[in-house]
C-alpha cells in the first residue's frame, strides 16, 4: 500500500495518511500561522516588568538619571518602562542618540508637554513645547536669527557688565568682612537681574525695576519648582480632571501672576514709546519682540502677544536656573581642586592681568576657562535627560520599535560618562577638552550633548555661553575662594527639571586684585 491511498465512495474522498505525515503537516501550518500573525515591526525594547495600571511608577528612584543608567546595565542601551499609561523609552548610548537625531530627527522633533508646562506657556506656545511645524519654525527663526544673534547680544553687553560689576562689588564687601556667601544665591541674583535687564531694561523705569524684580524672582522660583514636581495626572490622564496634587491649580496662580508682570512691562514700554516717540532703536528684547510682532502681523504665521510672553518666559527660566547651576558646579569643582583653580587663575592673570578687570572680549583667549565649562557640562548636564521627545510616527531605533507618541528620554548624563567613550569618565579633567577641540555645543558629536541636538537643540546657546563664561571668569579672576572653617564641601547632585547641587555651596570670597578700585 502506498503512503497515501485514496478511495472514492459515492461523493466522499477518504484519505489514509501516515502518522509522520500528520506531524509534518502540522509543523508547516504552524510556521505559516506564525509568519502571518507576526507583527510587521521588530519587538519593543526590553525592560523591567511593572504592575497593572501603574506600571513601573512605584519602582522609580527619584534620581532618574542614575536609576536609568543602572537599568541600562541590565537591559542594554535602550529599554522601555510603563509609567502609568505612558510607554517610555530611554536611550543611553551615543550611537542610538545619533540614530534619533539624524535618521529620525523630524519624526522625533516634538516634545512631551506636561500639564503644568502647558499652563505656564500659554497652552504650549513657547519655543520648547510648540509642536514641530510652521508656527514653531517661525518662532525659532525669530529667536535665533533676530533676537539672539551676535549683533543683538553685543548690544546688551552694557547690561551684563553693569550687573557683574555690582555683584563683584558686593562680594568684595563680604570678603572684606570675612563673611561667607551662598555662591548659588549670588549667581542666581546675578543671572536674574541680568536677564531682566536684557528683557526690559530699556522699557521699565529704573526706579520700578527693583519692585518688578522682587515679584518676578518669586514667581519664577515657584514655576521652576512646580515644573520639577512629578504629576500623577501626566502618567494617568484619567485622573487629570481631579488634579489630585493641586499642581495645575498652583501653576495657574503663578501663570496669572507672571502674566500680570509681563503686561505691566509691555504697558510701560508702550507708554514710553508714545511719550518719547519711536526712533526705531530697540533697547531690550521686549522691544525687539514687539517690533517683530508688528512687522509680522500680516504674515501667514503671525507673532501674537501670547507668543511674545511665552518667549520671555522661556528666556527667564532658561537664563536663570540653568546658568546658575552650571556656574555653581564649576565653582564647587574648582574649590575642591586647588591645582585646577590655580591653573585657571594663571590663565586669567596672563590674559587679563591683576591690574585689570575681565571683559567679554577676553573670553576667546581663555581656552582653559572654556574647557572648565565644557567639563562641568559633561559631568553635570543642565537637563540630564533633555526634554523628552515624542515621535509622530512609529520608528525603529537600535533594532527595536518605538511606537508613535512614546515618551523618549536621551540620557545625556549617562552618555557623557560612558567609559567606552571617555577616559576616567567620573574625573573632573578640563584638559580633555584642550586635547580634543572637536567637542563643541553644536550637538554634532553625539558623545557630548549638553544642549541637545537636531532641530530642537537649545536656541539660547550663544546667550548661555556669554553669561556663564563671563561670570565664571570674573569670579575666578577677582577672588580666591575658601570653604569656611568647620564646613565641608559636598558635591552630591540633586535631580530635577535641572540638575543642581544637593547642598548649596557656601564659600568666602577673598579679594585678589592689586587695586581695590577695581572692585568699585
C-alpha positions in Angstrom: 0.0 0.0 0.0 1.3 3.4 -0.9 1.8 6.0 1.9 -1.4 7.7 0.9 -4.2 5.7 -0.5 -7.4 7.4 -1.8 -10.8 5.6 -2.0 -13.7 7.1 -3.8 -17.0 6.1 -2.2 -20.1 7.9 -3.5 -19.1 11.6 -3.4 -16.7 11.2 -0.4 -12.9 11.2 -0.5 -11.2 9.1 2.1 -7.5 9.8 2.7 -5.4 7.4 4.7 -2.4 9.4 6.0 0.6 8.0 7.8 1.3 9.5 11.3 4.6 11.2 10.4 2.9 13.0 7.5 0.4 14.5 10.0 3.2 15.8 12.2 4.9 17.4 9.1 1.7 19.0 8.0 1.1 20.5 11.5 4.6 21.9 11.6 4.2 23.5 8.2 0.8 25.0 9.1 2.3 26.3 12.5 5.2 28.1 10.7 2.8 29.7 8.2 0.5 30.8 11.0 3.5 32.4 12.9 4.7 34.4 9.9 1.2 35.5 9.0 0.3 36.6 12.6 3.7 38.1 13.4 3.9 41.9 13.8 5.4 43.7 10.9 7.6 45.7 13.3 10.6 44.5 15.4 9.8 44.0 19.1 9.6 46.7 21.7 12.9 47.3 23.7 13.4 45.1 26.7 12.6 46.4 30.2 11.6 45.6 33.7 8.1 44.2 34.4 5.6 46.5 36.1 2.3 46.3 37.9 -1.2 46.6 36.4 -2.3 50.2 35.7 0.6 51.9 37.4 3.3 50.0 35.6 6.8 50.8 36.8 5.9 54.0 38.6 6.1 52.6 42.1 9.7 51.4 41.5 11.2 54.7 40.2 14.1 56.2 42.0 13.9 60.0 42.4 17.3 60.3 40.9 16.1 59.3 37.4 19.4 59.9 35.6 21.3 57.4 37.8 18.3 55.0 38.0 18.1 54.8 34.2 21.9 54.4 33.9 21.7 51.4 36.3 18.8 49.9 34.3 20.8 50.2 31.1 23.4 47.9 32.7 20.7 45.2 33.0 18.6 45.7 29.9 21.0 47.3 27.4 21.4 50.9 26.0 17.8 51.1 25.0 14.9 49.9 27.3 11.3 50.6 28.0 9.2 51.4 31.1 5.5 51.7 31.5 4.9 54.8 33.6 1.2 54.6 34.3 -0.5 54.6 30.9 2.6 56.2 29.2 5.1 54.0 27.4 8.5 55.4 28.0 11.8 54.6 26.2 15.2 55.6 27.5 18.3 55.8 25.2 21.7 55.6 26.9 24.4 55.5 24.1 25.9 57.9 21.7 25.2 55.6 18.7 21.5 55.5 19.5 21.3 59.2 20.2 22.9 59.8 16.8 20.3 57.5 15.2 17.5 59.5 16.7 18.9 62.9 15.9 20.0 62.1 12.3 17.9 59.3 10.8 14.7 60.2 12.7 15.3 63.9 13.5 12.0 65.2 12.1 10.0 62.3 13.5 11.3 63.0 17.0 11.0 66.7 16.7 8.1 67.0 19.1 8.4 67.3 22.9 6.3 65.9 25.6 4.1 68.5 27.1 3.3 68.3 30.9 0.1 69.7 32.2 1.9 72.3 34.3 4.1 73.2 31.4 1.1 73.8 29.2 -0.4 76.1 31.8 2.6 78.4 32.1 3.4 78.6 28.4 0.0 79.9 27.2 -1.1 76.5 26.1 2.3 75.3 24.9 3.1 78.3 22.7 6.7 78.7 23.7 9.8 77.5 21.7 10.3 74.4 23.9 6.8 72.9 23.8 5.3 74.0 20.4 4.9 71.0 18.1 7.2 71.0 15.1 5.7 72.9 12.2 5.3 76.3 10.6 4.5 78.1 13.9 7.5 76.6 15.7 9.8 77.4 12.7 8.6 81.0 12.7 9.3 81.3 16.5 12.7 79.6 16.2 13.7 81.9 13.4 12.7 84.9 15.4 14.7 83.8 18.5 17.8 82.5 16.8 18.2 84.9 13.9 16.7 88.1 15.2 16.8 88.0 19.0 19.8 86.0 20.0 22.1 86.9 17.1 25.6 88.2 17.7 24.7 91.9 17.0 21.8 91.9 19.4 23.7 90.1 22.2 26.6 92.5 21.7 24.2 95.5 22.2 23.3 94.2 25.7 26.9 94.0 26.9 26.4 97.1 28.9 23.6 95.4 30.9 25.8 92.3 31.5 28.8 94.4 32.5 26.8 96.6 34.9 25.3 93.6 36.7 28.6 91.7 37.0 30.3 94.8 38.4 27.6 95.3 41.0 27.9 91.6 42.1 31.7 91.9 42.3 31.4 95.0 44.4 29.0 93.1 46.8 31.3 90.1 47.0 34.3 92.4 47.7 32.5 93.9 50.7 31.6 90.5 52.0 35.3 89.4 51.6 36.5 92.4 53.5 34.1 91.5 56.3 35.3 87.9 56.1 31.7 86.8 55.7 31.0 83.7 53.6 28.3 83.8 50.9 25.9 81.3 49.4 27.5 81.2 46.0 24.4 79.8 44.2 22.2 82.6 45.6 24.7 85.2 44.4 24.9 83.7 41.0 21.1 83.4 40.8 20.6 87.1 41.6 23.2 88.0 39.0 21.6 85.9 36.3 18.1 87.0 37.2 19.0 90.8 37.2 21.0 90.4 34.1 18.1 88.5 32.3 15.5 91.1 33.4 17.7 94.0 32.2 18.1 92.3 28.8 14.4 91.6 28.6 13.0 95.0 29.6 15.8 97.2 31.0 15.1 99.8 28.4 11.3 99.7 28.9 10.7 99.6 32.6 11.7 102.7 34.6 14.8 102.2 36.7 13.1 103.0 39.9 10.5 100.3 39.3 12.9 97.6 38.2 13.6 96.5 41.8 9.9 96.0 42.8 9.2 94.2 39.5 12.3 92.1 40.1 11.2 91.0 43.5 7.9 89.9 42.2 9.4 88.2 39.2 12.0 86.2 41.2 9.4 84.8 43.5 7.1 83.7 40.6 9.9 82.2 38.6 11.3 80.2 41.6 7.8 78.7 42.2 7.3 78.0 38.5 10.6 76.1 38.3 9.7 74.2 41.5 6.3 73.2 40.1 7.7 72.1 36.7 10.0 69.7 38.6 7.2 68.1 40.6 6.2 64.7 39.2 2.5 64.9 38.4 0.4 61.7 38.7 -2.0 63.3 36.2 0.7 63.2 33.5 1.1 59.5 33.9 -2.6 58.6 34.4 -4.6 61.1 32.3 -7.9 59.7 33.5 -7.1 61.4 36.9 -6.2 64.8 35.3 -9.7 66.3 36.0 -9.2 65.8 39.7 -5.7 67.4 39.9 -5.0 65.3 43.0 -1.8 67.1 43.9 -3.1 70.5 43.1 -0.1 71.2 40.9 -2.1 72.5 37.9 -4.1 74.8 40.2 -0.9 76.2 41.8 0.6 76.7 38.3 -2.5 78.6 37.2 -1.9 81.1 40.1 1.8 81.5 39.0 0.7 81.9 35.4 -1.7 84.7 36.3 1.0 86.5 38.4 3.5 86.1 35.6 1.0 87.4 33.0 0.3 90.5 35.2 4.1 91.3 35.4 4.6 90.9 31.7 1.5 93.1 31.0 2.9 95.8 33.2 6.2 95.7 31.4 4.5 95.9 28.0 2.3 98.8 29.1 5.3 100.7 30.3 7.1 100.2 27.1 4.1 101.4 25.1 3.7 104.5 27.3 7.4 105.4 26.9 7.2 104.9 23.1 4.1 107.1 22.8 5.7 109.8 25.0 9.2 109.8 23.5 8.3 108.6 20.0 9.7 105.6 18.2 13.3 106.2 17.0 13.5 102.7 15.5 16.1 101.6 18.0 15.3 98.6 20.2 16.8 98.9 23.7 15.8 95.5 25.1 14.4 92.1 24.0 10.9 93.1 24.8 11.1 96.0 22.3 12.6 93.7 19.7 9.8 91.2 20.1 7.0 93.8 20.0 8.6 95.3 16.9 8.8 91.9 15.2 5.2 91.2 16.3 4.0 94.4 14.4 6.2 93.6 11.4 4.9 90.1 11.1 1.2 90.9 11.7 0.2 90.2 8.1 2.4 87.1 7.6 1.0 83.6 7.1 2.1 82.7 10.7 1.9 85.9 12.7 3.5 86.5 16.1 0.9 87.0 18.7 1.1 88.7 22.1 1.0 85.2 23.7 4.0 84.2 21.6 5.9 87.3 22.9 5.0 86.4 26.6 5.9 82.7 26.1 9.3 83.6 24.7 10.0 86.0 27.5 9.1 83.2 30.0 11.4 80.8 28.2 14.3 83.2 28.4 13.8 83.9 32.1 13.6 80.2 33.1 16.3 79.2 30.7 18.6 82.1 31.6 18.5 81.8 35.4 18.3 78.3 37.0 20.2 76.6 34.3 23.1 79.0 34.1 23.2 79.4 37.9 23.6 75.6 38.4 26.3 75.3 35.8 28.5 78.0 37.4 27.9 76.7 40.9 29.0 73.2 39.9 32.1 74.7 38.2 33.0 76.7 41.3 32.5 73.8 43.6 34.7 71.5 41.5 37.5 74.2 41.3 37.4 74.9 45.0 37.8 71.2 45.7 40.7 71.0 43.2 43.1 73.9 44.1 45.6 72.9 41.4 42.9 73.4 38.7 41.8 76.7 40.3 45.4 78.0 40.2 45.7 77.0 36.5 42.5 78.9 35.7 43.7 81.9 37.6 47.1 81.8 36.0 45.4 81.9 32.5 43.3 84.9 33.6 46.5 86.6 35.0 48.3 86.1 31.7 45.4 87.4 29.5 43.7 89.9 31.8 46.3 90.8 34.4 45.8 91.6 38.0 45.6 95.4 37.4 42.6 95.0 35.1 39.0 93.6 35.1 37.6 90.8 32.9 35.8 91.9 29.7 33.8 89.6 27.4 36.4 90.3 24.7 38.9 88.3 26.8 36.9 85.1 26.6 38.2 84.0 23.2 41.7 84.0 24.7 40.7 81.9 27.7 40.6 78.3 26.4 41.1 76.8 29.9 38.1 78.7 31.2 36.0 77.4 28.3 37.3 73.9 28.9 36.2 74.1 32.6 32.7 74.9 31.5 32.6 72.1 28.9 33.9 69.6 31.5 31.3 70.9 34.0 28.5 70.4 31.5 29.9 66.9 30.6 29.7 65.7 34.2 26.7 67.8 35.2 24.5 68.5 32.1 21.9 71.1 32.9 19.0 68.9 31.8 20.4 65.4 32.3 17.6 63.6 30.3 16.9 66.5 27.9 13.3 67.5 27.3 11.6 64.2 26.4 10.9 63.7 22.7 7.8 62.1 21.1 7.8 60.5 17.7 4.9 61.5 15.5 5.1 58.1 13.7 6.3 54.6 14.8 10.1 54.3 14.4 12.7 51.6 14.6 15.8 52.6 16.7 18.6 50.2 17.6 16.6 47.3 16.1 13.6 48.0 18.4 10.2 49.5 17.7 9.4 52.9 19.4 5.6 53.4 18.9 4.1 56.7 17.9 3.9 59.2 20.8 6.2 57.2 23.1 8.0 59.4 25.6 11.7 59.1 24.7 14.4 60.2 27.0 18.0 60.7 25.9 20.1 60.1 29.0 22.8 62.6 28.3 24.1 62.2 31.9 24.9 58.6 31.1 26.2 59.2 27.6 28.7 61.8 28.8 30.0 59.4 31.5 30.2 56.4 29.2 33.6 54.6 30.0 33.6 53.3 26.4 33.9 56.9 25.2 35.6 58.9 28.0 38.8 58.1 29.8 38.3 58.2 33.6 34.8 59.4 33.0 34.0 60.4 36.6 37.2 62.5 36.9 36.9 66.3 36.5 39.6 67.0 34.0 39.1 70.1 31.8 42.3 69.2 29.9 40.4 66.6 27.9 38.7 69.5 26.0 42.0 71.1 25.3 43.4 67.9 23.9 40.3 67.3 21.7 38.9 70.5 20.3 36.2 68.8 18.2 33.8 68.9 21.1 31.6 72.0 21.0 28.0 72.9 21.8 26.6 72.3 18.3 25.3 68.8 19.1 27.1 67.2 16.1 29.3 65.0 18.3 26.9 62.6 20.0 29.2 61.9 22.8 28.8 65.4 24.1 25.2 66.8 24.0 24.7 69.2 26.9 22.3 71.4 24.9 20.7 68.6 22.9 21.0 68.1 19.1 19.0 68.3 15.9 16.2 70.7 15.1 15.2 71.1 18.8 18.7 71.9 20.1 18.6 74.7 22.7 18.1 78.1 21.0 19.9 80.0 23.7 23.3 78.5 23.5 25.0 81.8 22.4 23.5 83.7 25.3 24.2 81.0 27.8 27.9 80.9 26.7 28.3 84.6 27.3 26.6 84.7 30.6 28.3 81.6 32.1 31.9 82.3 30.8 31.9 86.0 31.7 30.5 85.4 35.2 32.8 82.4 36.0 35.9 84.3 34.6 35.1 87.3 36.7 34.6 85.3 39.9 37.8 83.4 39.5 39.9 86.5 38.5 38.6 88.8 41.2 38.6 86.4 44.2 40.2 83.4 45.8 37.6 81.1 47.3 37.8 79.3 50.6 35.4 77.0 52.4 34.6 78.3 55.9 36.3 76.7 58.9 34.5 73.7 60.1 32.4 73.3 57.0 32.7 70.5 54.4 32.3 71.0 50.6 29.8 68.4 49.3 29.5 67.7 45.6 26.4 65.4 45.6 23.9 66.3 42.9 20.1 66.6 43.1 17.9 65.5 40.2 15.1 67.7 38.9 14.0 69.6 35.8 17.5 70.9 36.1 20.5 69.2 37.8 21.7 71.1 40.9 24.0 70.8 43.9 22.2 69.0 46.7 24.0 71.0 49.3 24.3 74.7 48.4 27.9 76.0 48.0 28.9 78.4 50.8 32.4 80.0 50.4 34.4 83.0 51.5 35.4 85.4 48.6 39.0 86.6 49.2 39.9 89.7 47.1 43.0 89.0 45.0 43.3 92.0 42.6 46.1 94.5 43.2 44.0 97.7 43.3 40.8 97.9 45.5 39.4 100.5 43.0 39.0 97.6 40.5 36.1 96.4 42.7 34.2 99.7 42.7 
